[in-house]
Amino acid sequence: MGRLFGTNGIRWRYGSESPDLARLASALASIYDELIVVRDARAGTGVLWRSFTSLLSSAGVEVYDGGLATTPALQFACRDMGIPGISITASHNPPEYVGLKLISREGPEAPRSEEERVEEAYEEARPPTGPRRRILKIPVADTYLWGTTEDLGLDLKIIVDASNGAASQIMGRGLSLSGLRVMGVFCSPGPRPCRGLDPANDELSDIRRLVVIHSAYAGAATDGDGDRLILVDDRGSVVRGDRILALLALRILGKGDKIVVSSVSSSIVDWVAERTEARVIRTRVGAPAVIEELRRSGARLGGEDNGGIVFGERPWRDSLYALLRLIKVLDGERLTDALSELPSIFSAETKIRVRDRIRAMEKISDTLKGEWVVDAYAVEIRGNRCLVRPSGTENVLRLYAEGKTPEEARLTLDIFTKMITKIIENKAYLKQK
């Protein structure tokens, strides 16, 4: 049986070959009696949303239609109502993609075992088991905001950049309901974003300029479905996900607390853990793995460098909730002052295409002196940590390097990339001593 779900849901290019949606609806109907469904704002999602909710209803699923909403808003609704859900989104992928995320009734994304049940039913092409059911509209976004916001008692201006995605209205409303002043840029939900949908890989030039011009406390940028957060400080500098997570950890964690990160997450969390007497748990790359370990271990905090931040009390990625928690713990302290407490550890990354990623990793680990960190191989270059790991879906190696400045991180990455390329091309490359 072919795998239907990827690392984070089902995704495909709109207008190209897609899963058999009628068959998928029947497969879901054989497992679930009811589902909450929301969508993002990208081109193609509206058509997919209308057709797929109708197919689910025809297959015998009671559909609760939450309309345009972020994936975190859906996850809150799933836990609140005790009903699983589907977010029709391709998240941070380019705008020509569409997709589906399956959400468990507890709130986090469905575990792999649940996805396998759907894949098995899809493969068997099970026919619909019941009569057509209703499609009922419910206020997913409003319920989420009611359960997420509180008056913080702070007079701060926040500039929001949602790239015209699902968070365009929710983010601004949530901040306003929390007593903050809000200015939005690219916050008109629509089929075309005004920048890349992944803020972790964007320069964010517009919001950086506006934060400085308007003397704002901070800028907040989200991805297509609102579960990743990247910040801009009051000086207009981009604050990547690893530093946001580290700052939260520094202010929230205490002795004996746990924080879960991926194998390739920045070593800045190790510095924080040593200072707070907390424990770092590293797991394989991907939000599902981080969340699964966070729930299993009872960790208070978790996340990845891409801006996906998870809290023990709300075990899914949520950009608005993470931003409100950070603003609350800082209690008006300037973001630049708070960030100055962190060490200067910056990261850079790239990728190399290979013929066989598994054999390439074997050659690298046999050649370079280092150690395995879950699913990545770590080495040290000029005192800086470097890692390489195989992609989970394609013949690609992903390379990561750290440095005391962004420039040093990029230089170290360049050296590491040349080293890895040479190893792959030359079997006689000797193991470092």
N, C-alpha and C positions, 0 to 999 in steps of 0.2 A: 504494500500500500504506500502511495506517495504521501509525503508530509504536506498537509494543507497549511498549517500554522508555521510562521517563521519565529524569529526571536521574540517578536512583540506583535502578535496578531497576524492577520492575512492582509497582504498588500499587493497591488498590481497597478500597472499604468492604465489610466482611464482610456477606454476606446480600444485597448488591446485585449488579448485573451484573458479572460477572468474565470474564477470558479463558476460552476453551474449554480446560480443563485437559487433556483427553485429546488434543486437537490440539497443545497446547503440549508435552506429553510426547513425542508422536510427532516433533515438530519437533526436540526436543533429542536424541532417539534417532537421528535421521538424521545428527547431527553428532558425538555423544559415545558412546563404548562404555561408559563408567563415570563415575559422579558421586558425590561425597561430599555428603550432605544433613544439615543441622542445622536446628533451629527455635528460635524464641524462646518466651516464656511467655504471650503475650497470648491473650485469648479468640479462638477461631476458628482459631488456628494449629495446635492439636492435630489437629483434623478435617482441615485442609488438608494437614498433614504425612502423616497416614496414607493419605489418598486419593491424594496426588500421588506418594508413593514407590511405591505399588502400580501407578499408571498408568505410571510410568517403567519399572518392572520388566516390566510387560506389554508395553511398547513395545520391549523389548530392551536396556535399560540395566542394567548391573551397579550396584546401589545400595549404597553404604557409608553406613550410617545412624549418624550421630554423636549423635542424640538432642538433648537440650536443651544448647545451647552458644552462646557469643557468635559473632558474625561474625568477629572477629579470631582466635578459636580455629580456626574453619573455614579461614581464610586460611593460618594456620600449617600446618594439616594438608594443604591443597592443595599448598603448596610442598614439604612434607616427603615426600609420597607421589607428587608429580608428576601429580596428578589434579585436574581442574576440580571445582567444587562449586556448590551452591545453598544459600543461607541463606533459610529461610522466615521472613521478618520484614518488618515495616513500619517498622523502625528507630525513629525519634523521632516518627513520626506518632501521632495520637490512638489510643486503644486499640481503637476500632471498626474500624480498618483492618488489613488483612493484606497480604502482598506476598512477592516473591521477589527475591533479589539473585543474579546470576550471577558466580561467582568464577573467575578464570583459574587454570591449573595452576601459574603462577608465584606466586600469592598475591594480587596486587591484584585489584580488581574488573575484570571483563572489559572490554576496550576497546570502543568504539562499533562497530568493524568486526565484532567477534564477535557483538555483539547484533544487528547487521543480518543476519548469516547465519541466526540463529535466527528473526528476523522474516520473512525470505524463505521459510524452510522452513515456518513457521507459515501464511503466506499461501498457499503451494502445497498445504497440507494433505497432506503426504506420509504415506503409510501406514506402520505399523511395518515395520521391515526384518528383524527377527530373532525368535527364540523368546523366551519369557519368561525373564528372568534372575533371579539371586538378590538378596535383600536381606540384607546382612551387617552386623552391629552392630560398630562400632569405637569405641575410647575417645578421641574427639576432645578432650574437655576435659582428660583426664589427660595426654595427649601434649603438649598446648599448655602446661600448667603445668610439666611436666618441662623443656620447652625455653625457658621464659620466666623462671623464678624462680632466685634464688641467695640464700644467706645474706648479708644486708647487714651483719650485726654491729652493728645499731643497736637500742636499746631504746626504740621509739617506739610511741605508740598512734594508730591511724588509725580513724576512724569512716566506714563505707561506707554509702551510700544508693544502692541499685540500682533503686529504684522497682518492686520485685518482678519485675524483668525477667530477661533471660538471664544477666546478670552477677551475679545474686544470690548464687550459690555460688562461682563461679569467682573473683570479686574477693577475697572473704574468704580463700579457700583460698590464693590466690596470695600475698597479703600475709603470711599465717601461715607459709607455706613459706619466705618471705624473712626470717623471724625477727622479724616485727613483731607487736605486739599489735593485735587487731582487735575492733571492736564494730560490729555490723550493725544498720541500721534500714531497714525496707522491703526486706528481703533474703530473702523467702519467695516463690519463683517461683510466680506465679499469674496468673489471667486479668485481674485488675484492678490497675492501678498505684495507689499511694497519693499520688502527685503527678503532674504532667505528665511525659510520657516524654522530653521534651527539657529537660535540666537547664540549658541555656543561656538558657531563657526561663522559669525558675521561681525563686521567691524562696528556696527551700531552707530555709525557716524551721525545720523540725525538726532537720535536721543542724547548722545554725548554733548552735542552742541547746545541743545535746548536746556539740558540740566544746568550748564554754565550760564547761559543767557538769562534764565529765569531764577537763578540762585536757588535751585531746588535742593531738597534734602538728598534725593536719590532718583535714579531712573530704574525702571523695572521692565525687562523684555522677556516675553514668553514665546513658546513654540506654537505650532498649529493647533494643538488641542489643550494647551494650557497646563501641562504638567511639569515643564522645565522652567527654571528661573535663572536669568543672568542679570546682574546689577550694573549700574553706573554710579560711581561715587560723586560727591559734591564737587570734585575737581574735574569731572568729565572722563575719568579713567574707567575702563571696563573691569568689572570684578567677576572673574570666572567662577564656575560652580565649586571648584575645590576650595577656594578661599571663603566662599559663602558658608559652605559646610563646616570648615575649620572654625570660623568665627562663631557659628551657632554652637558647635561642640565646646569651644572654650568657655562660653557663657552658660551653657546648660548642664554639661556633664560634671560629675563628681566622682569621688573615689568608688571604685567597683562598678561603675556604669560601663555599658558596652556601646560601641559604635561599629556598624557594619559598612564596609566599603568593598569595591571590587578589587581584583588582583592588581589592576593597573592604576588605581587611584593614587593621587599625589601622596608623597611621604609626609606632607604637612600634617596629616591626621595623626601620624605617629608622634610628631612633636607635641601636638595638643594632648594626646593621650598620656604622654609622659608627664606633662605639666599638671594635668587634672587627675592623675592616677586612675584613668579609665583604661579600658581594654579594647584594642582594635581587632576586629574579626574580618578577615579578607575572604571573599568568595569569588566564584567565577564571574566573568563580565556579564552584565545585563540586569535590568531592574528586577525581573522576576526572581533571579537568584538572590539579589540583595534583600528583597522583601521577604522571601521565604526564610532566609537565615535570621533576619531581624525578628520575625514572629517566633521562630523556633527558640532563639536564644534569649528573648525578652529584652533585646537592646532598646535603648531610648531613642537612638538616632541612627540614620543610615543615609547612603546616597552615593552618587557617582559624580565625576568631574564635569559631566555635561549639564549640570544644573538640576538634576532630578534628586530632590531631597525628601526623605521619608522620616516620619516621627512614629514612635512606638504607639501612641494613642490614635494615630491616623495612618495606618500602614500602607500608604500608596503615595505616589509623587503628586505634589499639589503646589503650584507656584504661588497662588494667593495666600494659602495657609502658611507657607514657609516665609513669605515676605512679612506677613503680620506678626509671626512669632519673632522674627529678627527685630522688627521695629519695637516690639514690646520689650524685649530683653535689653535693647540698647537704651530705651527710655529717653530719647532725645539726644543722646551722645552722637557727635558727628561720625559719620561712617568712616571717613578717612582716619580719624583718631583711633577708632576701634580696630580698624584693619592694621594700623601701625604696630599693634601688639604681636602680630603674626610674623614669623620669620620669612625671609625673602626666598621662597621656593616657588619657581614657576615651571610650567610644563609646556611641551610642544609634542606634536605627533604627526605621523605620516603613514603611508602604506606602500607596500611593494607587491606587485602581482607576481605569482610564481606558478609553476606547472603543477606542483604537488605540495600543498602546504604542510602536510604531515611529515613527509620526508625532509622537507626544508627545515622544519623545527628539530627533527632528529639530528640533522647535520650541524645545526647551530649549537644545540646543547652538547654535542660531542666535541665541538671545536672550542667554544668559549668557556672560560671558567666562570661559573655563576651558580644560580640556584633557581629551582622551580618555585613560583609563588602561585599556587593553585593551577590556573591554566596559562600562565605567562612565565617566561624565562627572564630572570633579572641578572644584569651584570653592572659593573661600575666602570665608568670612564671619566678620568680626571676628577675623581671624587664625586661624580654625579650619578645618580641612579638612572639606569636605562632598562627598558623591558621590551620584549617582543612576544607576540602571541598570534596564533592562527585565527583567522576569521572563522566564525561558526557556520557560515553559509557559502563562502566562495574561496577560491584559491588565492587568498590575499594574506599577507603578513602585516600586522599592525604594529608600528614601532612608536615608542614613547621615550622621552628624555626629559630630565629636569636640569635646572640651573638656578643660580642665584639672581639672575635677571632674565627677562624674556629673550634677550639677545643671546645670552649664554646657553639657555635651553635650546634655542634653534641651532646654535653652533654645535652643541653636543649631539643633537639629533642628526645633523648633517654627517658628523664623524661616524656615528653609530650606523646610519643608513649605508654609508660606503663600506663599512666593515661587514655588515650583514650581506650586502650585495656581493662582495668579494668571496665570502664563505660559500654562498650558494653557487657561484660560478666556478669556484676552484676547490675541488675535493681535497687537494693537498694542503689547504690552508691549515697551519699548525695550531694546536690548542695553546691558548695563552697561559703563561705561568705566573 
